[in-house]
Every structure is written in structure tokens, then in C-alpha cells.
Amino acid sequence: MAGYCDTRGLTFFLTYSIFSAVLGMLQFGYNTGVINAPEKNIENFMKDVYKDRYGEDISEEFIQQLYSVAVSIFAIGGMLGGFSGGWMANRFGRKGGLLLNNVLGISGACLMGFTKVSHSYEMLFLGRFIIGVNCGLNTSLVPMYISEIAPLNLRGGLGTVNQLAVTVGLLLSQVLGIEQILGTNEGWPILLGLAICPAILQLILLPVCPESPRYLLITKQWEEEARKALRRLRASSSVEEDIEEMRAEERAQQAESHISTMELICSPTLRPPLIIGIVMQLSQQFSGINAVFYYSTSLFVSSGLSDESAKFATIGIGAIMVVMTLVSIPLMDRTGRRTLHLYGLGGMFIFSIFITISFLIKEFFGYVQEMIDWMSYLSVVSTLGFVVFFAVGPGSIPWMITAELFSQGPRPSAMAIAVLVNWMANFVVGIGFPSMKTCLDNYTFLPFSVFLAIFWIFTYKKVPETKNKTFEEILALFRHNNGRSMLNYTNSLEPQSMNSGIERAALMVSEEKNDSRMGPYPLNDSTNLLGPTTSLAGSSTCYTNYGTNIHTPVPIRKCYYDYTYNRDNFRRHSAHGRMNTTATTTTTTTTSDSSYFGRKYMVVALKKQSKSMDQQ
């Protein structure tokens, strides 16, 4: 499979489909950054409305609270939309869900655009909430759609396109928000209302695109439609490899049956990758990046820049985000997700410390004008460096890796939970950062530094590399990289657990799916599904029988050697890939029965054998 995937490139229609879909992520980026530049203009509008209503001036503290509501209510809508994404993806399809979602996008943009005309800041809040629901659905549906239409060898780079669209949207909102364009008391409603453009453009472009082939084949059982979609996306009539991969995943899903959100949370098999997906989302939001996106202009002003210079520095943040996201696209499949995430978190940690240092030096040496100028530059450079490393790792990888960690069955529910967590963290940062800035003053970024250190350690110890792995291979790689060998995983399965989901599917699909590197298996005795059936090189004769031996009194075929200890290579297959583990054993067991009960007995034999190994 891997060898085949490497021959597939980026076709015109695949590019068109991806561009049409990522307009939803551009919408997300635009509405994340659009509230930043016109902060003072929006606050002035709120002051005028309040005075007209109540005949008195509003306090500065209350106006800051109103503005933080305008910022953070976007994230509340995002929570609702993100959590509904899995249901919408299954009910209407990935493409259908995106099309319907644009109704919300148009509605929210219109409400924000007519805020000043209506002389009501409540309309601004409502518009921000509705556009937040729209963006929450986009953050769930767009990565899911792209990951399911992309070839395996391009999945990493194309997944980064999500973040590229977000950064382009951010940059666009920052450029349009400067005073010379729309960052004025008259222009800011138009600035917010321009969110209607990505929604209308997607409504025009997306109907031509195919639905996700995985959704068509696995969820709707429309194989011919799935083949047509794949032929258009691949620009080739040879789509059997893709179909076979999806059929394998379909068999796994049928074994898993339907997996609801609560079942996903309660499943001991799926809980570890779910925890990783959640922590990855938290590492994106609690890194402090949204504090920069939402409040960078005021941060730069507090560091000593003028209002105009602060807005241009904010544009610099957006430009660097775009450039570094472009740089990270080829690195994603070359270097790997885990490695880039570690680099990103580490770099952000270092520059967050520099940001804190710049604030502290400004406080202690603020009376020296030359020092103020120098520290202003240090603050800007540190913030830009902070953003650079965010774009390298935490910007795109959490969205991508969450979709990669799960098969078709649990993926919508997993994406919904991860997106909900992401938006909840987004809301906490948006609503809490102004108060935190007031309380901590120069130490504002110190909590983010602590979180970055924690997330770096977690990623280093727990997160597996998913580069160039099929959806079926990743779960096995995840278990292996987290210190549980495939042998131990097999030993941990109780016989009755074979009646549930992934364990049975993994063994079932393993007998039917070709290995991506070594062709159909078993190839020979050394790569047999259950180990060797003849003597291995350098070993004594392999004796076989159908009775019992000293360690595995189970009625299955066994192979053991006439010496006491031997280090040999045990190979186990699953639907998630081929893993090797080296174990010191006294016996090697195999089975010629490929039925469910044969596999069940094999698990019992390996379990007892492992206990014997532990005793020795």
C-alpha cells in the first residue's frame, strides 16, 4: 500500500476540492483575528450605545468586560458547533454538512455587519455567537473531509493546508483592520461583515466537489459512487487499492458497530488515543497563542509601541504565520508530526520566557528612553518568534493527528470531543486573559510557559509518530510507542473481549489485508501471522503437536525447541499494521486454525506463556 500511495500525486480536481473545503478554515481564521485591530473602535461604539440608553458614561472596567464577551462568545458558539460536527458529518455527509453550515456563516456575518446600523451591541454578540457555531462546525468537518479524500502520502502536507487557510484568514483580517483601510469608526462593521465572502464562495465552489469516498462507501454503502469520487480525485481509473483499504476499515467498523460519544469515552481501547487527541488540542490553545491573536495590538502598545506601530506589528504576526505554515507543509511528511510538535512547543516555551523578560526589564528600566525602545523591539521579536514556532507545530498538528488516531467508526465522535475541548480552552483564554493580564501584569505569559513545558513532556512520552501510516496502522503504532509491545497487548486481551469491537476487527482484517511493505502475508515461516512453523536458522529442530506442552496446555498446534532459552523474533499482525517485538521465550506457539475460536485460543496461550516468562 505504501509503495502504491507514493505514486499518487496532487491532481487538479483534488486541489480544487481541498481549496473549496478549506474556505471554511479561512472563515475560522478571519473571525479569530478580525476582532483584534478595531478593539478601540468597538469599545467606543459600546460606550456611545450605553450612554444613549442609560444617560451615563460606562466604566472602563465594564467596557473591557463587554469587549471580552464579544471576543469570547465566538468560542462559545465554536463549542456548540464543534460538538455537533460529528453528528452533522454522519447525518448529512462531510460535503453536505459544509454546504449547510454556510447558512450560519451568512447569517452571522449579516448580523455583525448591521450592528452599528441597529445601534445594538447585543447584535454584535449574537452575530459573533452564530459565526462561532459556523467556525466550530468548520473545524470539525474540514479536517475530516480533507483527511478522507487525500492520498496517504500527501495526507500530512494537505492536512497542513487547514492551518495555512487559518493563517491566511488571520492575515487578511489584520491587513483590512488597519486604520488606512477598515479599522475606523465607520469601517469596522464592514470589516466584520466581510465574513460573508468565504461562505458565499464555498457555496459556489463546493457543489462541484465529490463527497468523501470513505463516507460514501462505509457509511452510505454506495460503492459505485465512492469509485466515481475516487476516479475524479485521483484522475485515474485504478482505485482498487483505495477501495480495498476502505473495505478493510469498513470491516473493522462493522465489528466495532456504532460508537457513540459516551461509548468512545468509556472504551478502554479508545480512551488512550482520545486522551492524546484532547491534550494535543489543549496544547494548541493553552500555549497562549490566542492571547496573541486576540490581544496582540494592546500587548504591543503596553510594551511601548505606538498604536499605529502595534497594528503593523500585528500584521507582521499574520504574515509570519502564513510563511511558516507554508514552510511546514513539506516538513510534515518529511520530519513527522511528533517531531515538529516537539520543536514547536520547545520554541514557544523559550520565546514565552523572553516575552516575560522583556516586560520585566521594561518595568525596572522604564525610565531610560533608550531601554524602552530596545525592549519594545525585544518584545516584538519575541512575540514573532513565539508565533513562528506555533506555526511549525501546534498550529496544524493537533487538528491532523486527532483525525489520524481513529478509524472511521469512532472518528466523528473523537473529532467532536477534541473540537469541543479546543473551543472550551479557546473560550477560557479569550475571557480570562484580560483579567490575568491585570492580575499578573508583567508575568502574564508565565502560566503559558508552564503549560508549554507540561505539553512538551507529554508529547515526548506519550504521542506516537503517525507519518505515512494508514488509519489501521496508527493504533498499533500508538500502543507500541507508549511502552506496550504488541505481544503484551495481545496478552492483555481476555477471550470474552474478542466479542467487542477493535480487537476482533484487528485480527480479522489482518488475515485479509496486504502488508504495505512486504506484500501479502504470511510470506514464509518467519513472517507467518502466528510465528514460525519450521525450525529457524541457528535453532534446533522445531517439534510440533496438537497436545500440550509445559507452558501452554491448550489444544492448539504448537512449536517448541529442544533448548531452554532462545531469543527469537515474534511477529504479530493486526488491522493497524505489522509490528515486531523481540521476546525471550521457552516456546513458540502457532495455530493453523484461522477461525475466531482459533484466534481466541491463541490469545489464551500467549497470555499464559507471558505469565510463565514473567515468573522466569
ROMIKOL-596386 format. One record per residue (C-alpha): y, z, x; residue number from 1. Coordinates in steps of 0.02 Angstrom, whole numbers, m for minus. Layout:
N
<r <Y, Z, X>, NUM>
...
//
This chain:
616
<r <0, 0, 0>, 1>
<r <124, 47, 135>, 2>
<r <91, m113, 229>, 3>
<r <120, m213, 73>, 4>
<r <278, m122, 25>, 5>
<r <356, m159, 192>, 6>
<r <355, m343, 150>, 7>
<r <462, m320, m5>, 8>
<r <648, m336, 12>, 9>
<r <806, m316, m88>, 10>
<r <811, m457, m216>, 11>
<r <965, m515, m310>, 12>
<r <906, m450, m478>, 13>
<r <856, m282, m405>, 14>
<r <1030, m270, m329>, 15>
<r <1109, m316, m495>, 16>
<r <1006, m186, m589>, 17>
<r <1048, m49, m464>, 18>
<r <1233, m91, m469>, 19>
<r <1233, m86, m659>, 20>
<r <1145, 83, m661>, 21>
<r <1249, 169, m527>, 22>
<r <1408, 139, m626>, 23>
<r <1354, 300, m712>, 24>
<r <1361, 392, m546>, 25>
<r <1531, 312, m509>, 26>
<r <1586, 388, m675>, 27>
<r <1524, 557, m615>, 28>
<r <1618, 544, m450>, 29>
<r <1777, 484, m532>, 30>
<r <1784, 627, m657>, 31>
<r <1740, 754, m523>, 32>
<r <1890, 706, m416>, 33>
<r <2016, 646, m545>, 34>
<r <2071, 822, m592>, 35>
<r <2120, 865, m413>, 36>
<r <2278, 767, m372>, 37>
<r <2375, 788, m536>, 38>
<r <2349, 978, m537>, 39>
<r <2535, 1019, m540>, 40>
<r <2571, 885, m671>, 41>
<r <2436, 952, m786>, 42>
<r <2497, 1130, m762>, 43>
<r <2675, 1077, m805>, 44>
<r <2609, 993, m964>, 45>
<r <2517, 1152, m1013>, 46>
<r <2675, 1256, m983>, 47>
<r <2777, 1140, m1095>, 48>
<r <2648, 1143, m1235>, 49>
<r <2633, 1333, m1228>, 50>
<r <2821, 1358, m1232>, 51>
<r <2841, 1239, m1379>, 52>
<r <2706, 1332, m1475>, 53>
<r <2749, 1512, m1438>, 54>
<r <2929, 1505, m1382>, 55>
<r <2899, 1594, m1217>, 56>
<r <2851, 1549, m1039>, 57>
<r <2670, 1562, m986>, 58>
<r <2623, 1672, m839>, 59>
<r <2565, 1592, m677>, 60>
<r <2401, 1686, m686>, 61>
<r <2364, 1622, m861>, 62>
<r <2411, 1443, m818>, 63>
<r <2288, 1449, m672>, 64>
<r <2154, 1509, m792>, 65>
<r <2190, 1366, m912>, 66>
<r <2182, 1241, m771>, 67>
<r <2017, 1314, m708>, 68>
<r <1949, 1293, m886>, 69>
<r <2000, 1109, m881>, 70>
<r <1908, 1093, m716>, 71>
<r <1751, 1191, m756>, 72>
<r <1721, 1141, m937>, 73>
<r <1670, 974, m863>, 74>
<r <1524, 1065, m783>, 75>
<r <1476, 1150, m948>, 76>
<r <1460, 978, m1026>, 77>
<r <1362, 924, m874>, 78>
<r <1237, 1065, m901>, 79>
<r <1206, 1009, m1080>, 80>
<r <1192, 826, m1031>, 81>
<r <1084, 859, m880>, 82>
<r <961, 967, m976>, 83>
<r <950, 834, m1112>, 84>
<r <916, 696, m986>, 85>
<r <727, 716, m985>, 86>
<r <715, 708, m1174>, 87>
<r <828, 556, m1183>, 88>
<r <732, 469, m1044>, 89>
<r <568, 488, m1138>, 90>
<r <639, 455, m1311>, 91>
<r <748, 302, m1277>, 92>
<r <693, 248, m1103>, 93>
<r <791, 253, m942>, 94>
<r <892, 98, m982>, 95>
<r <910, 139, m1167>, 96>
<r <970, 314, m1126>, 97>
<r <1102, 246, m1008>, 98>
<r <1166, 124, m1139>, 99>
<r <1180, 258, m1274>, 100>
<r <1265, 375, m1151>, 101>
<r <1412, 259, m1134>, 102>
<r <1465, 303, m1312>, 103>
<r <1501, 478, m1247>, 104>
<r <1590, 408, m1095>, 105>
<r <1708, 304, m1201>, 106>
<r <1741, 448, m1322>, 107>
<r <1781, 573, m1184>, 108>
<r <1895, 452, m1092>, 109>
<r <1994, 415, m1251>, 110>
<r <2018, 600, m1288>, 111>
<r <2082, 633, m1112>, 112>
<r <2194, 480, m1116>, 113>
<r <2280, 534, m1278>, 114>
<r <2303, 715, m1226>, 115>
<r <2488, 702, m1193>, 116>
<r <2522, 599, m1348>, 117>
<r <2438, 731, m1456>, 118>
<r <2534, 869, m1364>, 119>
<r <2374, 972, m1355>, 120>
<r <2287, 1036, m1200>, 121>
<r <2136, 1077, m1312>, 122>
<r <2108, 890, m1324>, 123>
<r <2102, 883, m1135>, 124>
<r <1969, 1021, m1136>, 125>
<r <1867, 929, m1268>, 126>
<r <1880, 764, m1176>, 127>
<r <1828, 846, m1012>, 128>
<r <1680, 926, m1100>, 129>
<r <1619, 762, m1179>, 130>
<r <1641, 664, m1017>, 131>
<r <1545, 806, m934>, 132>
<r <1399, 780, m1053>, 133>
<r <1406, 595, m1011>, 134>
<r <1405, 629, m824>, 135>
<r <1265, 758, m841>, 136>
<r <1155, 628, m926>, 137>
<r <1201, 503, m790>, 138>
<r <1149, 622, m651>, 139>
<r <978, 635, m732>, 140>
<r <949, 457, m793>, 141>
<r <1021, 354, m650>, 142>
<r <918, 428, m505>, 143>
<r <763, 420, m615>, 144>
<r <791, 237, m657>, 145>
<r <828, 184, m478>, 146>
<r <680, 279, m405>, 147>
<r <564, 194, m529>, 148>
<r <624, 15, m502>, 149>
<r <643, 24, m312>, 150>
<r <502, m31, m194>, 151>
<r <428, 110, m91>, 152>
<r <501, 52, 75>, 153>
<r <677, 42, 1>, 154>
<r <671, 196, m108>, 155>
<r <762, 309, 16>, 156>
<r <905, 191, 53>, 157>
<r <925, 139, m128>, 158>
<r <922, 321, m181>, 159>
<r <1071, 349, m68>, 160>
<r <1165, 219, m169>, 161>
<r <1181, 354, m302>, 162>
<r <1286, 459, m185>, 163>
<r <1381, 305, m124>, 164>
<r <1435, 270, m303>, 165>
<r <1489, 453, m322>, 166>
<r <1594, 443, m165>, 167>
<r <1673, 278, m217>, 168>
<r <1719, 358, m383>, 169>
<r <1794, 506, m293>, 170>
<r <1896, 396, m177>, 171>
<r <1956, 289, m321>, 172>
<r <2016, 442, m418>, 173>
<r <2106, 510, m264>, 174>
<r <2193, 347, m223>, 175>
<r <2250, 320, m402>, 176>
<r <2306, 502, m411>, 177>
<r <2441, 492, m279>, 178>
<r <2620, 505, m338>, 179>
<r <2660, 323, m300>, 180>
<r <2529, 263, m425>, 181>
<r <2474, 376, m569>, 182>
<r <2500, 552, m502>, 183>
<r <2656, 581, m605>, 184>
<r <2701, 675, m764>, 185>
<r <2693, 510, m860>, 186>
<r <2544, 433, m771>, 187>
<r <2412, 570, m766>, 188>
<r <2346, 539, m945>, 189>
<r <2315, 357, m896>, 190>
<r <2229, 418, m737>, 191>
<r <2107, 523, m840>, 192>
<r <2087, 389, m973>, 193>
<r <2032, 258, m845>, 194>
<r <1860, 342, m854>, 195>
<r <1831, 219, m997>, 196>
<r <1813, 74, m873>, 197>
<r <1643, 117, m795>, 198>
<r <1570, 148, m969>, 199>
<r <1629, m19, m1038>, 200>
<r <1573, m112, m882>, 201>
<r <1400, m35, m891>, 202>
<r <1386, m82, m1075>, 203>
<r <1419, m262, m1024>, 204>
<r <1304, m272, m872>, 205>
<r <1156, m160, m911>, 206>
<r <1080, m252, m1061>, 207>
<r <1027, m393, m945>, 208>
<r <928, m272, m835>, 209>
<r <745, m232, m868>, 210>
<r <683, m64, m925>, 211>
<r <594, 42, m794>, 212>
<r <421, m36, m766>, 213>
<r <345, 138, m749>, 214>
<r <417, 188, m917>, 215>
<r <352, 28, m997>, 216>
<r <176, 44, m927>, 217>
<r <147, 231, m925>, 218>
<r <249, 295, m1072>, 219>
<r <250, 145, m1190>, 220>
<r <85, 64, m1136>, 221>
<r <168, m107, m1131>, 222>
<r <81, m182, m980>, 223>
<r <140, m360, m1005>, 224>
<r <320, m303, m1022>, 225>
<r <301, m199, m863>, 226>
<r <234, m352, m771>, 227>
<r <382, m457, m830>, 228>
<r <503, m323, m772>, 229>
<r <420, m312, m601>, 230>
<r <418, m501, m579>, 231>
<r <605, m505, m612>, 232>
<r <642, m358, m498>, 233>
<r <531, m417, m355>, 234>
<r <567, m603, m377>, 235>
<r <381, m630, m357>, 236>
<r <229, m654, m467>, 237>
<r <124, m543, m352>, 238>
<r <148, m374, m432>, 239>
<r <m32, m312, m435>, 240>
<r <m2, m181, m301>, 241>
<r <138, m105, m403>, 242>
<r <33, m111, m561>, 243>
<r <m114, m27, m475>, 244>
<r <m3, 110, m407>, 245>
<r <69, 141, m580>, 246>
<r <m104, 139, m657>, 247>
<r <m158, 272, m535>, 248>
<r <m8, 375, m584>, 249>
<r <m46, 342, m767>, 250>
<r <m222, 409, m746>, 251>
<r <m150, 563, m663>, 252>
<r <m27, 583, m806>, 253>
<r <m164, 564, m937>, 254>
<r <m260, 701, m851>, 255>
<r <m104, 808, m847>, 256>
<r <m64, 767, m1030>, 257>
<r <114, 800, m1086>, 258>
<r <207, 927, m980>, 259>
<r <349, 1017, m1068>, 260>
<r <486, 1112, m980>, 261>
<r <403, 1279, m1010>, 262>
<r <234, 1214, m952>, 263>
<r <317, 1149, m795>, 264>
<r <396, 1318, m759>, 265>
<r <233, 1411, m793>, 266>
<r <118, 1292, m697>, 267>
<r <62, 1372, m532>, 268>
<r <30, 1198, m461>, 269>
<r <201, 1126, m504>, 270>
<r <305, 1283, m478>, 271>
<r <322, 1267, m287>, 272>
<r <395, 1090, m290>, 273>
<r <504, 1143, m437>, 274>
<r <574, 1287, m335>, 275>
<r <610, 1167, m192>, 276>
<r <700, 1048, m311>, 277>
<r <805, 1191, m380>, 278>
<r <852, 1260, m209>, 279>
<r <897, 1086, m150>, 280>
<r <1018, 1069, m295>, 281>
<r <1092, 1240, m258>, 282>
<r <1113, 1189, m76>, 283>
<r <1223, 1047, m134>, 284>
<r <1337, 1149, m247>, 285>
<r <1343, 1318, m158>, 286>
<r <1382, 1230, 6>, 287>
<r <1563, 1238, m51>, 288>
<r <1588, 1051, m68>, 289>
<r <1655, 1059, m246>, 290>
<r <1782, 1187, m191>, 291>
<r <1845, 1049, m77>, 292>
<r <1835, 914, m211>, 293>
<r <1921, 1016, m346>, 294>
<r <2050, 1109, m242>, 295>
<r <2071, 1015, m78>, 296>
<r <2253, 974, m113>, 297>
<r <2300, 1158, m139>, 298>
<r <2192, 1206, 12>, 299>
<r <2287, 1086, 123>, 300>
<r <2454, 1148, 55>, 301>
<r <2405, 1328, 93>, 302>
<r <2359, 1276, 269>, 303>
<r <2538, 1215, 299>, 304>
<r <2541, 1032, 244>, 305>
<r <2672, 963, 126>, 306>
<r <2621, 913, m50>, 307>
<r <2625, 727, m7>, 308>
<r <2529, 750, 156>, 309>
<r <2400, 857, 65>, 310>
<r <2367, 717, m60>, 311>
<r <2344, 589, 80>, 312>
<r <2227, 709, 171>, 313>
<r <2127, 719, 9>, 314>
<r <2116, 529, 8>, 315>
<r <2051, 543, 186>, 316>
<r <1911, 653, 121>, 317>
<r <1861, 520, m5>, 318>
<r <1866, 381, 124>, 319>
<r <1759, 477, 247>, 320>
<r <1634, 515, 109>, 321>
<r <1614, 330, 73>, 322>
<r <1596, 281, 257>, 323>
<r <1471, 418, 299>, 324>
<r <1368, 382, 144>, 325>
<r <1356, 201, 199>, 326>
<r <1302, 260, 372>, 327>
<r <1169, 373, 297>, 328>
<r <1086, 234, 196>, 329>
<r <988, 157, 343>, 330>
<r <958, 331, 415>, 331>
<r <875, 391, 255>, 332>
<r <713, 294, 282>, 333>
<r <726, 294, 471>, 334>
<r <760, 477, 506>, 335>
<r <692, 555, 348>, 336>
<r <760, 660, 206>, 337>
<r <717, 831, 277>, 338>
<r <791, 795, 448>, 339>
<r <955, 729, 379>, 340>
<r <969, 876, 260>, 341>
<r <949, 996, 406>, 342>
<r <1082, 905, 507>, 343>
<r <1198, 904, 357>, 344>
<r <1179, 1089, 317>, 345>
<r <1196, 1137, 501>, 346>
<r <1355, 1035, 524>, 347>
<r <1431, 1104, 364>, 348>
<r <1394, 1281, 423>, 349>
<r <1485, 1253, 588>, 350>
<r <1638, 1174, 508>, 351>
<r <1648, 1305, 371>, 352>
<r <1666, 1433, 511>, 353>
<r <1804, 1327, 587>, 354>
<r <1894, 1320, 419>, 355>
<r <1891, 1510, 410>, 356>
<r <1953, 1523, 589>, 357>
<r <2097, 1405, 552>, 358>
<r <2152, 1513, 405>, 359>
<r <2140, 1672, 509>, 360>
<r <2241, 1601, 655>, 361>
<r <2373, 1538, 533>, 362>
<r <2391, 1716, 465>, 363>
<r <2404, 1802, 634>, 364>
<r <2513, 1671, 721>, 365>
<r <2606, 1603, 570>, 366>
<r <2775, 1649, 642>, 367>
<r <2754, 1519, 782>, 368>
<r <2802, 1348, 714>, 369>
<r <2700, 1253, 844>, 370>
<r <2549, 1357, 799>, 371>
<r <2572, 1318, 614>, 372>
<r <2574, 1132, 650>, 373>
<r <2421, 1144, 762>, 374>
<r <2323, 1248, 637>, 375>
<r <2365, 1127, 497>, 376>
<r <2280, 989, 595>, 377>
<r <2132, 1102, 635>, 378>
<r <2112, 1142, 450>, 379>
<r <2116, 959, 402>, 380>
<r <1995, 906, 540>, 381>
<r <1875, 1048, 497>, 382>
<r <1878, 1002, 313>, 383>
<r <1847, 819, 354>, 384>
<r <1702, 868, 468>, 385>
<r <1634, 977, 329>, 386>
<r <1636, 826, 213>, 387>
<r <1558, 711, 344>, 388>
<r <1403, 820, 359>, 389>
<r <1394, 840, 171>, 390>
<r <1384, 651, 155>, 391>
<r <1248, 643, 287>, 392>
<r <1130, 763, 199>, 393>
<r <1165, 871, 46>, 394>
<r <1266, 736, m40>, 395>
<r <1121, 622, m89>, 396>
<r <957, 703, m36>, 397>
<r <942, 836, m173>, 398>
<r <951, 704, m310>, 399>
<r <825, 595, m221>, 400>
<r <698, 724, m168>, 401>
<r <687, 804, m340>, 402>
<r <631, 638, m415>, 403>
<r <510, 610, m269>, 404>
<r <422, 778, m281>, 405>
<r <348, 745, m454>, 406>
<r <234, 618, m535>, 407>
<r <276, 527, m697>, 408>
<r <217, 666, m813>, 409>
<r <323, 814, m755>, 410>
<r <465, 711, m678>, 411>
<r <582, 705, m830>, 412>
<r <567, 892, m861>, 413>
<r <588, 929, m675>, 414>
<r <743, 820, m665>, 415>
<r <814, 905, m819>, 416>
<r <791, 1078, m744>, 417>
<r <860, 1028, m574>, 418>
<r <1011, 943, m651>, 419>
<r <1043, 1095, m762>, 420>
<r <1041, 1207, m609>, 421>
<r <1156, 1088, m516>, 422>
<r <1283, 1089, m656>, 423>
<r <1272, 1278, m679>, 424>
<r <1311, 1300, m494>, 425>
<r <1450, 1171, m512>, 426>
<r <1524, 1273, m654>, 427>
<r <1513, 1436, m556>, 428>
<r <1605, 1359, m409>, 429>
<r <1735, 1274, m519>, 430>
<r <1777, 1428, m622>, 431>
<r <1757, 1556, m484>, 432>
<r <1839, 1476, m332>, 433>
<r <2022, 1512, m380>, 434>
<r <1981, 1697, m408>, 435>
<r <1877, 1701, m249>, 436>
<r <2021, 1622, m153>, 437>
<r <2138, 1756, m219>, 438>
<r <2018, 1899, m176>, 439>
<r <1955, 1839, m7>, 440>
<r <2111, 1745, 47>, 441>
<r <2076, 1684, 225>, 442>
<r <1890, 1723, 209>, 443>
<r <1867, 1607, 59>, 444>
<r <1738, 1496, 145>, 445>
<r <1637, 1638, 220>, 446>
<r <1519, 1656, 69>, 447>
<r <1484, 1469, 81>, 448>
<r <1441, 1491, 265>, 449>
<r <1313, 1623, 219>, 450>
<r <1236, 1511, 85>, 451>
<r <1228, 1364, 207>, 452>
<r <1133, 1470, 333>, 453>
<r <1009, 1525, 198>, 454>
<r <983, 1348, 137>, 455>
<r <956, 1284, 315>, 456>
<r <818, 1412, 343>, 457>
<r <737, 1371, 176>, 458>
<r <740, 1184, 212>, 459>
<r <667, 1209, 385>, 460>
<r <524, 1317, 324>, 461>
<r <483, 1250, 152>, 462>
<r <543, 1072, 120>, 463>
<r <420, 931, 162>, 464>
<r <465, 758, 227>, 465>
<r <446, 628, 89>, 466>
<r <493, 473, 189>, 467>
<r <385, 320, 148>, 468>
<r <266, 420, 39>, 469>
<r <208, 367, m133>, 470>
<r <235, 485, m277>, 471>
<r <49, 527, m270>, 472>
<r <52, 569, m84>, 473>
<r <202, 683, m85>, 474>
<r <125, 834, m170>, 475>
<r <m16, 840, m42>, 476>
<r <110, 824, 99>, 477>
<r <213, 962, 21>, 478>
<r <64, 1080, 18>, 479>
<r <15, 1037, 196>, 480>
<r <190, 1060, 266>, 481>
<r <206, 1228, 183>, 482>
<r <64, 1301, 283>, 483>
<r <m79, 1269, 164>, 484>
<r <m204, 1146, 232>, 485>
<r <m293, 1032, 112>, 486>
<r <m455, 1124, 149>, 487>
<r <m378, 1289, 96>, 488>
<r <m304, 1205, m56>, 489>
<r <m474, 1143, m107>, 490>
<r <m549, 1314, m79>, 491>
<r <m418, 1391, m191>, 492>
<r <m474, 1291, m343>, 493>
<r <m582, 1382, m467>, 494>
<r <m711, 1275, m558>, 495>
<r <m626, 1302, m725>, 496>
<r <m461, 1245, m654>, 497>
<r <m533, 1071, m643>, 498>
<r <m507, 1061, m830>, 499>
<r <m320, 1063, m805>, 500>
<r <m202, 929, m751>, 501>
<r <m164, 879, m575>, 502>
<r <m318, 948, m486>, 503>
<r <m440, 843, m587>, 504>
<r <m324, 692, m583>, 505>
<r <m306, 705, m396>, 506>
<r <m494, 697, m368>, 507>
<r <m519, 563, m500>, 508>
<r <m385, 446, m435>, 509>
<r <m440, 473, m256>, 510>
<r <m603, 382, m292>, 511>
<r <m514, 233, m365>, 512>
<r <m356, 208, m262>, 513>
<r <m348, 119, m95>, 514>
<r <m280, 211, 55>, 515>
<r <m115, 139, 111>, 516>
<r <m158, 134, 295>, 517>
<r <m346, 120, 310>, 518>
<r <m396, 12, 162>, 519>
<r <m524, 53, 27>, 520>
<r <m620, 213, 58>, 521>
<r <m745, 277, 101>, 522>
<r <m745, 160, 251>, 523>
<r <m883, 241, 351>, 524>
<r <m960, 409, 382>, 525>
<r <m810, 478, 473>, 526>
<r <m690, 430, 333>, 527>
<r <m805, 466, 186>, 528>
<r <m724, 557, 42>, 529>
<r <m826, 712, 73>, 530>
<r <m860, 703, 259>, 531>
<r <m997, 627, 368>, 532>
<r <m1173, 592, 307>, 533>
<r <m1242, 547, 478>, 534>
<r <m1230, 629, 647>, 535>
<r <m1060, 623, 730>, 536>
<r <m1028, 570, 907>, 537>
<r <m1061, 709, 1027>, 538>
<r <m1156, 813, 899>, 539>
<r <m1338, 849, 868>, 540>
<r <m1439, 771, 729>, 541>
<r <m1372, 793, 554>, 542>
<r <m1504, 864, 437>, 543>
<r <m1486, 832, 251>, 544>
<r <m1572, 905, 100>, 545>
<r <m1542, 943, m82>, 546>
<r <m1584, 1127, m75>, 547>
<r <m1482, 1264, 2>, 548>
<r <m1427, 1315, 174>, 549>
<r <m1373, 1482, 244>, 550>
<r <m1194, 1472, 182>, 551>
<r <m1188, 1358, 29>, 552>
<r <m1329, 1398, m95>, 553>
<r <m1276, 1262, m215>, 554>
<r <m1388, 1119, m274>, 555>
<r <m1295, 975, m192>, 556>
<r <m1332, 865, m44>, 557>
<r <m1286, 949, 120>, 558>
<r <m1270, 901, 301>, 559>
<r <m1276, 1030, 439>, 560>
<r <m1303, 1032, 626>, 561>
<r <m1429, 1119, 736>, 562>
<r <m1297, 1212, 835>, 563>
<r <m1200, 1364, 786>, 564>
<r <m1017, 1314, 802>, 565>
<r <m938, 1143, 801>, 566>
<r <m757, 1090, 785>, 567>
<r <m755, 934, 682>, 568>
<r <m631, 841, 578>, 569>
<r <m636, 871, 392>, 570>
<r <m556, 738, 284>, 571>
<r <m511, 761, 102>, 572>
<r <m433, 632, m13>, 573>
<r <m326, 657, m165>, 574>
<r <m214, 556, m276>, 575>
<r <m72, 614, m166>, 576>
<r <m136, 539, m5>, 577>
<r <m258, 562, 138>, 578>
<r <m245, 723, 236>, 579>
<r <m340, 781, 389>, 580>
<r <m373, 961, 433>, 581>
<r <m470, 1023, 583>, 582>
<r <m583, 1170, 547>, 583>
<r <m714, 1266, 645>, 584>
<r <m868, 1260, 537>, 585>
<r <m1051, 1302, 544>, 586>
<r <m1095, 1174, 412>, 587>
<r <m1026, 1013, 341>, 588>
<r <m1059, 978, 159>, 589>
<r <m1056, 812, 66>, 590>
<r <m1105, 751, m103>, 591>
<r <m1172, 588, m169>, 592>
<r <m1127, 634, m347>, 593>
<r <m957, 563, m391>, 594>
<r <m953, 640, m564>, 595>
<r <m840, 779, m618>, 596>
<r <m979, 908, m600>, 597>
<r <m1019, 846, m426>, 598>
<r <m840, 874, m376>, 599>
<r <m844, 1042, m462>, 600>
<r <m995, 1097, m359>, 601>
<r <m912, 1031, m202>, 602>
<r <m764, 1146, m233>, 603>
<r <m881, 1295, m254>, 604>
<r <m971, 1251, m94>, 605>
<r <m811, 1235, 5>, 606>
<r <m746, 1398, m68>, 607>
<r <m900, 1493, m12>, 608>
<r <m901, 1406, 155>, 609>
<r <m719, 1456, 184>, 610>
<r <m759, 1638, 147>, 611>
<r <m900, 1630, 273>, 612>
<r <m783, 1555, 402>, 613>
<r <m658, 1695, 371>, 614>
<r <m793, 1826, 398>, 615>
<r <m844, 1746, 562>, 616>
//
